[in-house]
């Protein structure tokens, strides 16, 4: 079996996200060998791979960001490298590194424009994982909201049961109706909660 982490069809099989980040940066380093500013910054990123976040679009609002333009087959009017700190463009790599010194744990948003097929495939995998993480967080938020609604409905149900059982309270013809509505609401919320959990943890 070949030890080459890449096959001829494109990126390797899915693996540890940090290892994929290093693979992506290593391939970017090979493509920027003839572009000193960009190559220098890839070296910096390799030393801080745990902070790298590849993004499909340039995020100039991020505290730290940079953009690479690496094209070999087509002419694209993009600079090979440009950095940003708190939205301010910093075209010089050494100045960017100096600006980033006080942000040793801040994620670095990286946008790469390229016509290299392998690099494009590696980047697409990062985007897919990011999208999947966003979708899961949205479902987790939905589960939390549903659980809060279930708790609130249970409180209402318990209060209605207490009122119905109170011998000193005058009969209220609407209480049984409200109790039934609470039961139906709990059943509906429980179904939604079960369905969401099934989406998050498919068997």
Protein Blocks (a to p, Z undefined) as FASTA:
>chain_A
ZZbfbdfklpaddddfklmmmmmmmmmmmmmmmmmklmmmmmmmmmmmmmpccdfbdcfk
bmbdcdddddfkbccdddfbdcdeehiacfbfklmmmmmmmmmmbccddddddfbfklmm
mmmmmmmmmmmmmmmmmmmmmmmmmmmmmmmmmmmmmmmmmmmmmmkbccdfklmmmmmm
mmmmmmmmmmmmmmmmmmmmcZZ
